[in-house]
Amino acid sequence: MNILVTGGCGFIGSHFLRYMMDIYAKDFFICLDALTYAGNKNNIKDLLEDSRLTMVEGNIRDASFVDTLFVTYKPDVVVHFAAETHVDRSIIGPQVFLETNVVGTGILLDTCLRHGIERFHHVSTDEVYGTLPLQGGSPFTEQSPLLPSSPYATSKASSDLLVLSYYKTYGLPITISRCSNNYGTHQYPEKLIPLMIQRALQEAPLPVYGDGLNVRDWIHVVDHCRAIDTILQAGVIGEVYNIGGGKEIANIDLVKQILGILDKPYELITYVNDRLGHDLRYAVDSSKVQSLGWKPEYTMEDSLKGIVEWYGDTLKS
Ligand SMILES: NC(=O)c1ccc[n+]([C@@H]2O[C@H](COP(=O)([O-])OP(=O)(O)OC[C@H]3O[C@@H](n4cnc5c(N)ncnc54)[C@H](O)[C@@H]3O)[C@@H](O)[C@H]2O)c1
């Protein structure tokens, strides 16, 4: 089987390639990535020594390039990670989020339809549901309304709806997953965990939005990858699956944990003006994907120290 992974040089896409190549020894993988500021070929450098992986640099917004890629590599399955992903950047400049996350996804869907693939799996986010109150409020289910706040989340919600429309209208065999915040190695240091580690190591101020009480549900990136694989194997075509780690933690508490691991003082924490439209809390009900036999295996308690050390070593070298 030929598996096309878009955005495979990014944070989660590179972990997904590593996870899948380890398990499925007979499959072939194509990594399609535009190598934007967030993409890093070094994330898959060792994997590229394996002849089962081909790296193709290109943009999902380029329809003729994407078509040629499908003619050349004949993917059976497409797992679509490629996206603009940073909420703060989407607030400063939303346009590229619409172009990549909506138009780029549309181009992939059209190409999949013309080439008759077996599955298009769309990797989405719990941010499409918008915010929960800090106290109370049930975790979002797949039936919860889509009420995104940021341009990033709105572009992802739009792409989710587009993907669903290709199933309902044309019968394209799709599945969608909506995951909570991922933690792990190889993330570009603009997101909370690597950014805070970088600042702490430099003994520079750690910028925390608002009062720092916003809550996120964290999942280990490898648990996310395993959940996507579970959906590829056992998921029902046309269905959406929430994926959550079940580990809710306030941003400020996570930042303090990182400082504790690095033995740096809390005085480095600097509260800054809140992000525009900042969602208070995300939490998802993952019982649907759990009914397929998946559950998270990693805990933040056991994993965070090793991850912090990995960033420390990487940022030093
Ligand atoms: N990081 C999270 O916590 C999280 C949580 C839930 C869902 N997601 C979703 O998972 C996916 C991957 O997220 P990530 O954190 O790994 O992102 P990332 O920013 O680390 O990686 C994105 C990758 O996509 C590539 N890319 C961007 N635009 C492209 C384009 N036009 N054509 C081809 N490639 C392009 C980049 O070069 C990069 O390698 C995204 O769709 C995101 O919405 C992320």
The ligand as an ORCA input file, in Angstrom:
! r2SCAN-3c Opt
* xyz 0 1
  N      -0.102     20.564     17.267
  C      -1.247     20.221     17.842
  O      -1.348     20.213     19.088
  C      -2.446     19.807     17.017
  C      -3.598     19.370     17.673
  C      -4.683     18.934     16.905
  C      -4.615     18.950     15.529
  N      -3.491     19.408     14.908
  C      -3.453     19.371     13.432
  O      -2.441     18.447     13.056
  C      -1.835     18.853     11.838
  C      -0.333     18.939     12.025
  O      -0.049     19.874     13.079
  P       1.448     20.155     13.528
  O       1.385     20.695     14.896
  O       2.292     18.987     13.232
  O       1.823     21.343     12.529
  P       3.223     21.914     12.099
  O       3.003     23.382     11.914
  O       4.315     21.448     12.992
  O       3.478     21.226     10.677
  C       2.756     21.553      9.524
  C       3.490     20.984      8.342
  O       2.724     21.282      7.162
  C       3.594     21.790      6.168
  N       2.824     22.687      5.307
  C       2.267     23.875      5.665
  N       1.657     24.422      4.610
  C       1.806     23.558      3.581
  C       1.373     23.567      2.237
  N       0.669     24.592      1.734
  N       1.688     22.511      1.444
  C       2.400     21.480      1.942
  N       2.847     21.415      3.210
  C       2.554     22.455      4.016
  C       4.688     22.515      6.947
  O       5.874     22.692      6.167
  C       4.879     21.611      8.139
  O       5.824     20.600      7.867
  C      -2.479     20.185     11.455
  O      -3.459     19.948     10.494
  C      -3.098     20.678     12.765
  O      -4.233     21.469     12.510
  C      -2.393     19.838     15.615
*
